[in-house]
Amino acid sequence: MAKVLIIGCGGVASVAIRKCCMNSDVFGEIVIASRTKSKCDDLAAKLKGKTATKISTAEVDADDFDALVSLIREVKPDLVMNIALPYQDLTIMDACLECGVDYMDTANYEPENLDDPVWKARYEKRCKEQGFTALFDYSWQWDYKEKFEKAGLTALLGSGFDPGVTQVFCAYAQKHLFDTIETIDILDCNGGDHGYPFATNFNPEINLREVSAPGSYWEDGKWVEIPPMSIKRQYDFDGVGVKDMYLLHHEEIESLAKNIKGVKRIRFFMTFGQSYLTHMKCLENVGMLSTSPIMYEGREIVPIQFLKALLPDPASLGPRTKGKTNIGCIFTGVKDGKRKTAYIYNVCDHQECYKEVESQAISYTTGVPAMIGAKMLLTGKWDRDGVFTCEEFDPDPYMDELNKNGLPWQVEEHPDLVE
Ligand code: NDP
């Protein structure tokens, strides 16, 4: 049985931890470590007596390399699961390399401080050369490939739903359904209603940075960038109904463009209601989404961090959220010389998630795949040295685990396509 160190104890981590505890034949021991130790202690107390997994807790600032190294050396885990924020990805990868431990996360690196000159110089070069301006990209973590290979270690990047499961769906389509995949449309629909005028379903800072940015998609070997929310479509989602959705940039497009050979176009759409968009535009217009510090009454504050303090904690949305999510991928391509289409998706019910793990479906659909990604590494089903995204492994054991752990998927032939 394995021992894992889980860093972070927010909405997503809480689900992943509960799911690890339901798979105690693999996760024999867990150490939960986060910035606010009381959250780890509260969760550990709730789980006490309900699982065979042994749980302990620790406090760590995951921005502090030395603190991470001494914690990892003390815990001696088989794997470090980074379910804190993307800001900590590189520091935790460095610490894993230093201690000789496998690594995984749920989102790719982006810097907290956008004024950092080293990051900024490289970012500006990438915007110019590649043509997309998202604050995150895989290059920072792909740079660790050789180091992980040489150390004989695995780093699994982005094992959430999107990124994560969506890439496993692509690998499954490539393995079983198509000889050549020509187009991929990733559709992320949240039909849930939490009753608040405005709230985000996961960390507000990360979420608002993502959705207020320009959209982009991959077509004919290059990025096409568009103004934020300027491509809108409607889709009739199984389990949810008709929703407006908007084209966004999303991190898995970058790795899929590299790993799905012959793909001509990859797009990502997310549903938003008009009220969400109006609130977001207003907050953006008054400067509340800014990540640059300002002086307020003699004290430096970062507007988006102040906004986060005002908004409902995503972890508190669980009991209030009703409705379903539907996330999946629509493929077009060729099989045995014939053109074909297919849609692989999962429908997840917010209230069912709450009954099972006291959390809404967004944290659930991310936390379950985080546990599954860890399980793939710990059981040796996914075993390669280096840095990888989810589509680079055999999808079959991961797809089986989705069915067993609350995220059943289905394949629809001849789905409606997105225009
Ligand atoms: P939360 O804000 O709810 O939780 C983040 C956790 O990380 C908190 O426990 C926080 O501690 C802890 N943390 C933050 N900074 C540090 C630090 N320096 N040192 C130690 N701990 C720290 O976020 P979510 O649970 O919503 O999101 C977690 C991750 O999942 C994010 O990276 C997010 O981008 C990703 N995600 C991925 C998705 C996917 O489909 N792939 C979808 C949704 C989210 P504290 O309590 O002190 O704040």
Boltz pocket constraint, residues with backbone or C-beta under 6 A from the ligand:
constraints:
  - pocket:
      binder: B
      contacts: [[A, 7], [A, 8], [A, 9], [A, 10], [A, 11], [A, 12], [A, 13], [A, 33], [A, 34], [A, 35], [A, 36], [A, 39], [A, 60], [A, 61], [A, 62], [A, 63], [A, 83], [A, 84], [A, 85], [A, 86], [A, 88], [A, 106], [A, 107], [A, 158], [A, 159], [A, 160], [A, 161], [A, 162], [A, 163], [A, 164], [A, 201], [A, 202], [A, 203], [A, 206], [A, 314], [A, 315], [A, 362], [A, 365], [A, 366]]
      max_distance: 6.0
